[in-house]
């Protein structure tokens, strides 16, 4: 028995130990499983690594290398720049641009070699001659200047410029040491560039292709869900009678925070949705919807933001009224809201349910569910076998509770309500804002419902016409738009800018000769500057006009001589533009680095060292970016270059020149590097430079080993030369970028904020003119004006997005002479973005008013209204000027709140609202204008206080105190 007991005890202890071991093993496996990222996180790095591996094989394979030529190494280099792990359409577009740029550069280099051969003395046996080298250097300078200028001004031409830079760096330098005219030299480098481009297209199309329309639908549904949650939250908060928790917008900090939160929540997905839409337009689609349908969906979705923002503003204004007005007026106000809630709560619930139903029905057009891991790994085979077996969803079986007709009936019932009995008690309030805010909410709710009806109608149209999936080819309009620049780069001169596109398309604010130019550089054609134009008759045709910038120094030219010198002045101003000046520096730097190629006593060793890579690195990495960001990226580039050299030596020593081993080890290295590239966007430069340098070391060592290049250098010598050349290029790029004067993000942020304020002031002037000038008020608003207003609003949002980027970049620039007041600039940016949203709401409300109503408003109290608008516009202009020039504010000026109070008192004493006015449709538009204008003025007041903390106020009494004796 004791033995049996001992045996049982041992068995129990063994089982306990076994369970403990299994538990530890499971915990270790689970920990490792959690540590390793899931397959979707590895898909893009593996896809990029496959493309790079194919490019490396072009050099490691003897047959491929012999067919391509000595420039086969460029196949892998080109793949790095293209990044084929994107959607097929985007990669194809970049490849087309890149191939076009490389082809044009090849033709240019052939012309350069032909001209250099004409200058070469055929009787001189020395190939490197001063005349031919001078011709090649001139062509090098001109080519790099043009390419750098294009790259700075047209972001879409980046890949074309990179390929052209590679062609210039190799062909225009190697040609100096070759006697005769040899156009085949250009083909030696053009062929591998085209092959690398073809590899990128093939990998993007055949290996786990990114589905652009799935990405779009995912972003669209998330945006609609966010809009629906926003609507439910703020609509219920407005219609509820419980105390509101948000703070009054009459206080500086809470108001800005509340309104900026509205902006951030609504604008969070807008720019991403637009980018996804553009990616869809570049793809060949297999879906129920095409590119035009996607554009329409995007347009209808963007129209929801304005009324949603208005509903949020009405909630904040209601909060202010409840917290600031007397108790008896607040009680009447809450009773009115309770009555409004009984009327409009069914419409609000219908809008919320309709949006939910829209999201469900959108899933039927294109499934947004992500693929499983096994499905992704075995792509496309599971799709081929399971596509036809997939359950087809019948749109009629979806919870189709809401239709456009049903929602229209609910909206019409709410619009038919007699509004006067509801809001009549609010007429006795000391402040009429309570009357306007409830009318404003009704107006915004009706607008939101109407736009949901338009979205429902379009979805119903799609359901009736798009029964099954089919192939869609990009339309002619979509292809044509690819060659048009749709996004301007940020201004670099600090005063904003303007280009020809804004003048042609009317996206800028055109002013007449009654206003002078408010910028420091009148003739600089920079992006995103409102056009300040002076119109004078043209001598060629009486119907045409020649537009000139308003210059206070000189009048517009009238004679031929004056026009000639005016054009010379424009040329001089263009040469001094930051983009042009940077192109000069880049071209000069490349010519300096290429000097050893053009001297007979240095060309041999420089060719042996392959000094071309210093020129390539200089052209690729030199940029006119902010100084702090450039220094930070330069450190990362140096680190990536050093890591790449070390890894290249390790790979070579591990594989011992075995091409199969090199391919395997390089593939693993590429996967790990690009996982860092994808997961750590801030440090993307490090893995990219590491991959470039590692490939250069390994492939050059292999080429020396197999006899492609003459010599027998050890790997550490090759690695040292490659790293040294890359560092030389980076140092040259740093010198070019930082001298003579680097740009700082905080200074650029201040000047760009000033430019955005000018644009907002211009928009406010345009809107005010519609209710100030009777001749303008009588003209009905056109669809083109509404479209132009939307474009201006979108352009303002893009400007503000750039300014947010500048604010983030300022963290890389710690100031040495004092602390950077970042919190003040955050407040300024929040106020400016809120003012941009409010001025757009004011514009939509003004355009929706009937012409005769606008005329009545313009004729009533015209003088008071004009004084009020002049005060607001002057304050905006003054704030923009003080921010741009760091000039102190004047000691005496009218505050926006004071101007608003004077105007409100005049309105209260002279204008009486009658029942027939209350029920007029334009009254709700006018209420929207009044509420948003009030919020706009309050934001301007808060902005004035923040700017005052930044620039200060003039103190005349200080002078009196100093001269008291």
Buried (B, 14 or more C-beta within 10 A) or exposed (E): EEEEEEEEEEEEEEEEEEEEEEEEEEEEEEEEEEEEEEBEEBBBBBBBBBBBBBBBBBBBBEEBBEEBBBBBBBBBBBBBBBBBBBBBBBBBBBBBBBBBBBBBBBBBBBEBBEBBBEBBEEEEEEBBBEEBBEBBBBBBBBBBBBBBBBBBBBEBBBBBBBBBBBBBBBBBBBBBBBBEBBBEBBBBBBBBBBBBBBBBBBBBBEBBBBBBBBBBBBBBBBBBBBBBEBBBBBBBBBBBEEEBEBBBBBBBEBBBBBBBBBBEBBBEBBEBBBBBBBBBBBBEBEBBBBBEBBBBBBBBBBBBBBBBBBBBBBBBBBBBBBBEBEEEBBEBBBEBBEBBBEBBBEBBBBBBBBBBBBBBBBBBBBEBEEBEEEBBBEBEEBEEEEEEEEEEEEBEEBEEEBBBEBBBEBBEEBBEBEBBEBBBBBBEBEBBBBBBBBBBBBBBBBBBBBBBBBBBBBBBEBBEEBEEBEEBEBBEEBEEBBEEBEEBBBBBBBBBBBBEBBBEEBBBBBBEEEEEBBBEBBBBBBBBBBBBBBEBEEEEEEEEEBEBBBBEEEEBBEEEEEBEEBEEBBEEBBEBBBBBBBBBBBBBBBBEBBEBBBEBEBBEEBBEBBBBBBBBBBBBBBBBBBBBBBBBBBEBBBBBBBBBBBBBBBBBEEBEBEBEEBBBBBBEBBBBBBBBBBEEEEBBBBBBBBBBBBBBBBBBBBBBBBEBBEEEBEBBEBBBBBBBBBBBBBBBBBEBBBEEEBBBBBBBBBBBBBBBBBBBBBBBBBBBBBBBBBEBBEEEBEEEBBEBBBEBBBBBBBBBEBBBBBBEBBBBBEEEEEEBBEEEBBBBBBBBBBBBBBBBBBBBBBBBBBBEBBBBBBEEBBEBBBBBBBBBBBBBBBBBBBBBEEEEBEEEBEBBBEBBEBBBEBBEEEEEBEBEBBEBEBBBBBBBBBBBBBBBBBBBBBBBEBBBEBBEEEEEEEEEEEEEE
